[in-house]
Amino acid sequence: MGIVHTAYGQVQLLATDVQLLAADGIDVNPQAPPGSEKFLTLVSWVAWGACLAAVAALMIAGGKFGFDRHQGTADSESAAKVVKTCIGCVIIAIAGGLVGALTA
């Protein structure tokens, strides 16, 4: 019984410490370091290239699936490629917003 009471007291002290830290109102405003403009330009170029590659991959996978279906040789692998490409496009599209939300 004494051990439980002691552990509860430690948890209560920890909670009080956290409240004191939160009460200080620490403001963190992330800023890009000096000279990071070139790096950010490179990142935006890579993102643009990834979007272009995703659209091209979707067109190729969709065209192959349509051709296979027209020939009567379509299988689940061709459809899976189209679905995987669509999932990749969604991931690329939300990546910037997701990173922005996590760092905000």
Sine and cosine of phi, psi and omega as CSV:
sin_phi,cos_phi,sin_psi,cos_psi,sin_omega,cos_omega
0.00,0.00,-0.62,0.79,0.01,-1.00
-0.92,0.40,-0.57,0.82,0.00,-1.00
-0.92,0.39,-0.68,0.74,0.01,-1.00
-0.90,0.44,-0.68,0.74,0.00,-1.00
-0.89,0.45,-0.67,0.74,0.02,-1.00
-0.91,0.42,-0.69,0.72,0.01,-1.00
-0.89,0.45,-0.63,0.77,0.03,-1.00
-0.90,0.43,-0.64,0.77,0.03,-1.00
-0.89,0.45,-0.62,0.78,0.03,-1.00
-0.93,0.38,-0.63,0.77,0.03,-1.00
-0.91,0.41,-0.63,0.77,0.01,-1.00
-0.91,0.42,-0.65,0.76,0.06,-1.00
-0.90,0.44,-0.66,0.75,0.03,-1.00
-0.89,0.47,-0.68,0.73,0.02,-1.00
-0.89,0.45,-0.61,0.79,0.03,-1.00
-0.91,0.41,-0.65,0.76,0.03,-1.00
-0.89,0.46,-0.66,0.75,0.01,-1.00
-0.90,0.43,-0.65,0.76,0.03,-1.00
-0.90,0.44,-0.62,0.79,0.03,-1.00
-0.91,0.41,-0.64,0.76,0.04,-1.00
-0.91,0.41,-0.65,0.76,0.00,-1.00
-0.94,0.35,-0.51,0.86,-0.03,-1.00
-0.95,0.31,-0.36,0.93,0.00,-1.00
-0.92,0.39,-0.38,0.92,0.03,-1.00
0.93,0.37,0.84,0.54,0.01,-1.00
-0.95,0.30,0.85,-0.53,0.03,-1.00
-0.98,-0.22,0.84,-0.55,0.05,-1.00
-0.89,-0.45,0.90,-0.44,0.04,-1.00
-0.89,-0.45,0.99,-0.15,-0.02,-1.00
-0.91,0.41,0.71,-0.71,0.03,-1.00
-0.75,-0.66,0.55,-0.83,0.05,-1.00
-0.93,0.36,0.64,-0.77,0.02,-1.00
-0.94,0.35,0.36,-0.93,0.01,-1.00
-0.86,0.50,0.65,-0.76,0.02,-1.00
0.99,0.12,0.19,0.98,-0.05,-1.00
-1.00,0.04,0.01,1.00,-0.03,-1.00
-0.88,0.48,-0.65,0.76,0.00,-1.00
-0.91,0.41,-0.63,0.77,0.03,-1.00
-0.91,0.41,-0.67,0.74,0.01,-1.00
-0.92,0.40,-0.57,0.82,0.08,-1.00
-0.90,0.44,-0.68,0.73,0.03,-1.00
-0.89,0.46,-0.67,0.74,0.02,-1.00
-0.89,0.45,-0.65,0.76,0.01,-1.00
-0.93,0.37,-0.56,0.83,0.08,-1.00
-0.91,0.41,-0.66,0.75,0.02,-1.00
-0.90,0.44,-0.66,0.75,0.04,-1.00
-0.89,0.45,-0.66,0.75,0.04,-1.00
-0.89,0.46,-0.69,0.73,0.04,-1.00
-0.90,0.43,-0.61,0.80,0.03,-1.00
-0.91,0.42,-0.64,0.77,0.05,-1.00
-0.90,0.43,-0.67,0.74,0.03,-1.00
-0.89,0.45,-0.69,0.72,0.02,-1.00
-0.91,0.42,-0.60,0.80,0.00,-1.00
-0.92,0.40,-0.67,0.75,0.03,-1.00
-0.91,0.42,-0.68,0.73,0.03,-1.00
-0.89,0.46,-0.68,0.74,0.01,-1.00
-0.91,0.43,-0.61,0.79,0.03,-1.00
-0.91,0.41,-0.64,0.77,0.03,-1.00
-0.92,0.40,-0.66,0.75,0.00,-1.00
-0.92,0.38,-0.72,0.69,-0.01,-1.00
-0.90,0.43,-0.66,0.75,0.03,-1.00
-0.91,0.41,-0.66,0.75,0.04,-1.00
-0.90,0.44,-0.67,0.75,0.03,-1.00
-0.91,0.42,-0.65,0.76,0.02,-1.00
-0.90,0.44,-0.69,0.73,0.03,-1.00
-0.89,0.45,-0.66,0.75,0.02,-1.00
-0.90,0.43,-0.71,0.71,0.02,-1.00
-0.89,0.45,-0.62,0.78,0.00,-1.00
-0.93,0.37,-0.63,0.78,0.03,-1.00
-0.90,0.44,-0.61,0.79,0.01,-1.00
-0.98,0.22,-0.25,0.97,-0.03,-1.00
1.00,0.09,0.25,0.97,-0.02,-1.00
-0.93,-0.36,0.25,0.97,-0.02,-1.00
-0.92,0.40,0.68,-0.74,0.05,-1.00
-0.75,-0.66,-0.03,-1.00,-0.05,-1.00
-0.94,0.35,-0.36,0.93,0.01,-1.00
-0.92,0.40,-0.66,0.75,0.02,-1.00
-0.91,0.42,-0.67,0.74,0.03,-1.00
-0.92,0.39,-0.61,0.80,0.01,-1.00
-0.90,0.43,-0.58,0.82,0.04,-1.00
-0.90,0.44,-0.64,0.77,0.02,-1.00
-0.91,0.42,-0.69,0.72,0.00,-1.00
-0.90,0.44,-0.70,0.71,0.01,-1.00
-0.89,0.45,-0.61,0.79,0.04,-1.00
-0.91,0.41,-0.65,0.76,0.04,-1.00
-0.89,0.45,-0.66,0.75,0.04,-1.00
-0.89,0.46,-0.67,0.75,0.06,-1.00
-0.88,0.47,-0.64,0.77,0.04,-1.00
-0.89,0.45,-0.65,0.76,0.01,-1.00
-0.91,0.41,-0.67,0.74,0.01,-1.00
-0.89,0.46,-0.68,0.74,0.03,-1.00
-0.90,0.44,-0.64,0.77,-0.05,-1.00
-0.92,0.39,-0.60,0.80,-0.06,-1.00
-1.00,-0.08,-0.08,1.00,-0.09,-1.00
-0.86,0.51,-0.73,0.69,-0.03,-1.00
-0.90,0.44,-0.71,0.71,0.02,-1.00
-0.91,0.41,-0.59,0.81,0.00,-1.00
-0.92,0.40,-0.71,0.71,0.02,-1.00
-0.90,0.43,-0.66,0.75,0.04,-1.00
-0.88,0.47,-0.64,0.77,0.02,-1.00
-0.94,0.35,-0.59,0.81,-0.02,-1.00
-0.96,0.29,-0.49,0.87,-0.02,-1.00
-1.00,-0.05,-0.15,0.99,-0.01,-1.00
-0.99,0.16,0.00,0.00,0.00,0.00
